[in-house]
Amino acid sequence: MDARAEAGRGTAIPEVVTGRRSRAGALGLCLAGALLAVLPGCFFLSKKAQQPSTPPASPYPIDFPLISKWEWRGHGKIVGRPVTDSDRVYMTTADGYCYAVNRADGKTAWEFKAMKPFATYPLLVADRLIVYTVEDEYYELNAETGEALYKQFKFGKPVSTGTMAGDILYFASGDSQIRCYSTRDHRMSWKFTADGKVMSPPVVDGQRAYFGALDGCLYCLRSDDGTLLWKSKCGGEIRGRPAVARELVIANSTDNFIYAIDRSKGTISWRVMTHADIVNSPVVMEVKGSERIFVAGFDGCMYSLKANGNWVSRVTIPARMYDDLLAFDTMILVGAFSNTVLALDPSNGNGLGKLDLPSEVRAGLLLSDRTLYVPMFDAETGEGILGAYVTQPPPPPQTQPAAQAQPAAQAKPAPQSQPAAQAKPTSQSQPAGQTQSSGTQSASKPGA
């Protein structure tokens, strides 16, 4: 039977291809092998090209540890929190100076001396600084040069830095009043007298202005004309500025309670007890999609609550807090009246970093463009100190030393020709009757 027919009954026998087709197949196999050899390298190069050239951006406004960028000193204790623009930091002191300091190198750009000490930190409005002293002096300074553009006496004895809403300034006056002042027309629009002394400016939210007083009440005014809309009685003095949380107004009190007041009705929605007086302002912000309330008290603790008043955390902080917290959605910075600045995670209160300082913090912190500005006070010299701190750069990567080039191999000298082998001298014939064996001579027997 034919072999092909016999093979058809079982396993097919591959047909052998000869000639050009076999050479083409071999060439194809070679090309395929070369492609397989090159592809892994191409894949590696493409993966390498996709890798980012810079590390991902940090989720924090500043990363610890920090190092000093520069330190500035001036006359008197710094009052309140400094303010900044893109080029300079501005601050006032208790000795009546207003300073502008270059952010790049910490050198004084200009200084302005008022007749009396400043009681509040400056307000930066466009290209002007608004400052006022303890003796009722109101100034508007050119932020570029420090020149006084406008001044007014008998301004209303402001006791704290005001709140700007457009070109309207709302501030607390020393005679238990909230006043509304037009910085455009330089005149008072209205004033409202509370039943107790007012220590902080109002928080303005749309058509309403909210503030507390030492009579233990939280007030709500119409912001355009100062009409009283409601007044809610709390248990203790309200010294700090309240905060708005959606439908609530949050206020801290010296009776150890945090109060939440309904914005529309003025009724108490809830209150939560802490372990000490609270004289600063609450902070309301969103953390991981939910609204949180942060409060620092005289017991050296920071409290975190949900918007319904339920507890989230209670964290020990460096010292009793007088000034407001510096809060961001991923970090809270505290440090007033201590030699330490502490960074906390707002979601759980865990520590994110710590900065030890040469002097005590005596005013509010400022963080701008990943630079932390810390106002301090030198008790020995009476000088105010402003320290600028930045993230400590990582150590440079250790590079392997370049391999030293090996010296070129020296050519081996050509082998010298050996001298021609000298011909061995022909052996001398031994005298008759003597033979040599094993290096010894033997005498022939005589007469043999």
FENCOR-V446507 format. One line per field, one symbol per residue. phi: phi as a letter, one per 30 degrees, with the letter a starting at -180 (. if undefined). Layout:
phi->???
This chain:
phi->.ddddddddcddcdddcbieddddddddddddddddddeedddddddddddddbdddddcdacddcbdcabcbbdiddciddbbbdcbccacbdciccccbdddbicddabbcddbddcbddccbhcbccbbcdciccbccdddcidddabbchdkhdcaddccbiccccbccdcibcccbdddchaddabbcddadccbddccbicbbcacbddicccbcdddbiddcabcdcdbdccdddbcbhcbccbcbdcicccccdddcicddabbcccadbcccdbcacbhibdbcbbccddibccbbddcjddcabbdbeadccdddccbdcabcbldhacbcccbdddbiddclbbdcdbddbaddbbbhibcccdbbcddcicdbbccbbddddddddcddddddddeddddddeddddeddddddddddddicbcbhibcbddddid
